[in-house]
Amino acid sequence: MGNTAGTAFVDRIEEQLVKKNLKRTAFAKTVGVTNQAFTDWRRRGTVPAADTALRIADALNIRRIKNRIARIF
């Protein structure tokens, strides 16, 4: 499997989770998705819907992503 959008997205989330010492299962629950969603995004090469991506960015306090999503809408 190549470097798809879903793979890159999940990799970046997981990097942030490690930096912030957060567990993926607990984080998934916080942002309203299942732990399986991360696996699905990676396997399917997809990214979550904009509202989910925004919740993830908010939870990780990643302003750069929040600003990009806000410009789309």
Residue frames as a rotation matrix with the C-alpha (Angstrom) as fourth column:
MET 1
0.583 0.813 0.000 0.00
0.813 -0.583 0.000 0.00
0.000 0.000 -1.000 0.00
GLY 2
-0.281 -0.689 0.668 1.34
0.672 -0.638 -0.376 3.42
0.685 0.344 0.643 -0.96
ASN 3
-0.821 -0.048 -0.569 1.19
0.466 -0.630 -0.621 6.68
-0.329 -0.775 0.540 0.89
THR 4
-0.235 0.837 0.494 -2.46
0.737 -0.178 0.652 7.58
0.634 0.518 -0.575 0.49
ALA 5
-0.255 0.239 0.937 -4.32
-0.359 -0.923 0.137 10.53
0.898 -0.301 0.321 1.98
GLY 6
0.777 0.629 0.027 -5.82
-0.289 0.318 0.903 8.25
0.560 -0.709 0.429 4.64
THR 7
0.477 -0.694 -0.540 -2.45
0.784 0.613 -0.095 6.78
0.397 -0.378 0.836 5.57
ALA 8
-0.518 -0.701 0.490 -0.84
0.431 -0.709 -0.558 10.20
0.739 -0.078 0.669 5.87
PHE 9
0.083 0.654 0.752 -3.80
-0.488 -0.631 0.603 11.53
0.869 -0.417 0.267 7.87
VAL 10
0.921 0.283 -0.267 -3.72
0.047 0.601 0.798 8.68
0.386 -0.748 0.540 10.38
ASP 11
0.117 -0.957 -0.266 0.09
0.852 0.234 -0.469 8.84
0.511 -0.172 0.842 10.62
ARG 12
-0.507 -0.305 0.806 -0.12
0.023 -0.940 -0.341 12.53
0.862 -0.154 0.484 11.56
ILE 13
0.516 0.731 0.447 -2.83
-0.528 -0.140 0.838 11.91
0.675 -0.668 0.314 14.13
GLU 14
0.833 -0.198 -0.517 -0.81
0.438 0.807 0.396 9.10
0.339 -0.557 0.759 15.67
GLU 15
-0.263 -0.945 0.192 2.29
0.631 -0.319 -0.708 11.32
0.730 -0.065 0.680 15.82
GLN 16
-0.278 0.237 0.931 0.29
-0.466 -0.881 0.085 13.91
0.840 -0.410 0.355 17.74
LEU 17
0.795 0.602 -0.071 -1.16
-0.266 0.451 0.852 11.29
0.545 -0.658 0.519 20.06
VAL 18
0.374 -0.757 -0.536 2.35
0.806 0.551 -0.216 10.10
0.459 -0.351 0.816 20.94
LYS 19
-0.516 -0.605 0.607 3.54
0.283 -0.789 -0.545 13.68
0.808 -0.109 0.579 21.52
LYS 20
-0.198 0.558 0.805 0.57
-0.727 -0.635 0.262 14.35
0.658 -0.533 0.532 23.78
ASN 21
-0.959 -0.268 0.094 0.75
-0.267 0.739 -0.618 10.93
0.096 -0.618 -0.780 25.45
LEU 22
-0.100 0.989 0.109 -2.82
-0.900 -0.044 -0.433 10.03
-0.423 -0.142 0.895 24.45
LYS 23
-0.670 -0.003 0.742 -4.25
0.123 0.986 0.115 6.58
-0.732 0.168 -0.660 23.69
ARG 24
-0.951 0.262 -0.164 -5.95
-0.220 -0.202 0.954 6.18
0.217 0.944 0.250 20.32
THR 25
-0.472 0.821 -0.321 -9.01
0.723 0.569 0.392 4.41
0.505 -0.048 -0.862 21.76
ALA 26
-0.131 0.393 -0.910 -9.69
0.813 -0.482 -0.325 7.15
-0.567 -0.783 -0.257 24.31
PHE 27
-0.764 -0.208 -0.611 -9.03
-0.110 -0.891 0.441 9.85
-0.636 0.404 0.657 21.72
ALA 28
-0.881 0.472 0.032 -11.43
0.174 0.261 0.950 8.23
0.440 0.842 -0.312 19.24
LYS 29
-0.159 0.850 -0.503 -14.15
0.976 0.213 0.051 8.25
0.150 -0.483 -0.863 21.87
THR 30
-0.338 -0.064 -0.939 -13.44
0.486 -0.866 -0.116 11.92
-0.806 -0.496 0.324 22.64
VAL 31
-0.796 -0.037 -0.604 -13.89
-0.412 -0.698 0.586 12.97
-0.443 0.715 0.540 19.01
GLY 32
0.081 0.993 0.088 -16.90
-0.637 0.119 -0.762 10.72
-0.767 0.006 0.642 18.42
VAL 33
0.277 -0.014 -0.961 -15.50
-0.846 0.471 -0.251 8.01
0.456 0.882 0.119 16.17
THR 34
0.983 0.006 0.181 -14.65
-0.090 0.885 0.456 4.38
-0.157 -0.465 0.871 16.71
ASN 35
0.115 -0.984 0.136 -11.11
-0.407 0.078 0.910 3.11
-0.906 -0.160 -0.391 17.03
GLN 36
0.023 -0.019 1.000 -11.88
0.671 0.741 -0.002 1.08
-0.741 0.671 0.030 13.90
ALA 37
0.930 0.363 -0.057 -12.39
0.219 -0.672 -0.708 4.33
-0.295 0.646 -0.704 11.96
PHE 38
0.362 -0.879 -0.310 -8.64
-0.704 -0.476 0.528 5.01
-0.611 0.027 -0.791 12.10
THR 39
-0.421 -0.480 0.769 -7.93
0.053 0.834 0.549 1.57
-0.906 0.272 -0.326 10.66
ASP 40
0.374 0.669 0.643 -10.57
0.730 0.216 -0.649 2.08
-0.573 0.711 -0.407 7.98
TRP 41
0.870 -0.095 -0.484 -9.14
-0.276 -0.907 -0.319 5.46
-0.408 0.411 -0.815 6.92
ARG 42
-0.113 -0.993 -0.021 -5.69
-0.687 0.063 0.724 3.92
-0.718 0.096 -0.690 6.59
ARG 43
-0.423 -0.047 0.905 -6.85
0.291 0.939 0.185 0.75
-0.858 0.341 -0.383 4.82
ARG 44
0.431 0.727 0.534 -9.22
0.780 -0.002 -0.626 2.50
-0.455 0.686 -0.568 2.42
GLY 45
-0.574 -0.742 0.346 -6.95
0.819 -0.517 0.250 5.48
-0.006 0.426 0.905 1.83
THR 46
0.176 0.737 0.653 -9.66
0.550 -0.624 0.555 7.92
0.816 0.262 -0.515 2.82
VAL 47
-0.935 -0.342 0.098 -9.93
0.130 -0.586 -0.800 10.78
0.331 -0.735 0.592 5.27
PRO 48
-0.468 0.804 -0.365 -12.85
0.785 0.189 -0.590 11.56
-0.406 -0.563 -0.720 7.56
ALA 49
0.364 0.696 0.619 -15.65
0.824 -0.550 0.135 13.96
0.434 0.461 -0.774 6.74
ALA 50
-0.233 -0.502 0.833 -14.82
0.173 -0.864 -0.473 17.63
0.957 0.033 0.288 7.29
ASP 51
0.514 0.485 0.707 -16.79
-0.572 -0.420 0.704 17.86
0.639 -0.767 0.062 10.55
THR 52
0.949 -0.234 -0.211 -14.91
0.314 0.762 0.567 14.87
0.028 -0.604 0.796 11.97
ALA 53
0.087 -0.968 0.236 -11.56
0.817 -0.066 -0.573 16.24
0.570 0.242 0.785 10.82
LEU 54
-0.012 -0.021 1.000 -12.42
-0.230 -0.973 -0.023 19.53
0.973 -0.231 0.007 12.52
ARG 55
0.894 0.346 0.286 -13.26
-0.362 0.181 0.914 17.74
0.265 -0.921 0.287 15.80
ILE 56
0.652 -0.734 -0.193 -9.92
0.750 0.661 0.022 15.91
0.111 -0.159 0.981 15.57
ALA 57
-0.153 -0.721 0.676 -8.05
0.512 -0.642 -0.570 19.17
0.845 0.259 0.468 14.92
ASP 58
0.365 0.369 0.855 -9.87
-0.495 -0.701 0.514 20.84
0.789 -0.611 -0.073 17.82
ALA 59
0.995 0.086 -0.043 -9.11
-0.016 0.589 0.808 17.98
0.095 -0.804 0.587 20.18
LEU 60
0.370 -0.929 -0.023 -5.43
0.929 0.370 0.002 18.02
0.007 -0.022 1.000 19.23
ASN 61
0.635 -0.034 -0.772 -5.37
0.191 -0.961 0.200 21.83
-0.748 -0.275 -0.604 19.14
ILE 62
-0.437 -0.724 0.533 -4.00
0.722 0.071 0.688 21.93
-0.537 0.686 0.492 15.60
ARG 63
0.088 0.475 -0.876 -4.85
-0.020 -0.878 -0.478 25.42
-0.996 0.059 -0.068 14.39
ARG 64
-0.712 -0.450 -0.539 -3.34
-0.515 -0.188 0.836 24.93
-0.478 0.873 -0.098 10.92
ILE 65
-0.892 0.425 0.152 -5.84
0.443 0.759 0.476 22.17
0.087 0.492 -0.866 10.08
LYS 66
-0.100 0.897 -0.431 -8.76
0.751 -0.216 -0.624 24.06
-0.653 -0.386 -0.652 11.60
ASN 67
-0.153 -0.011 -0.988 -7.93
-0.303 -0.951 0.058 27.09
-0.941 0.308 0.142 9.44
ARG 68
-0.940 -0.228 -0.254 -7.70
-0.310 0.259 0.915 25.02
-0.143 0.939 -0.314 6.25
ILE 69
-0.633 0.771 0.073 -11.04
0.774 0.632 0.036 23.34
-0.018 0.079 -0.997 6.89
ALA 70
-0.025 0.639 -0.769 -12.66
0.479 -0.668 -0.570 26.67
-0.878 -0.383 -0.289 7.74
ARG 71
-0.532 -0.236 -0.813 -11.54
-0.492 -0.696 0.524 28.13
-0.689 0.678 0.254 4.40
ILE 72
-0.973 0.200 0.112 -13.21
0.218 0.658 0.720 25.28
0.070 0.726 -0.685 2.53
PHE 73
-0.129 0.982 -0.138 -16.55
0.982 0.146 0.120 26.13
0.137 -0.120 -0.983 4.09
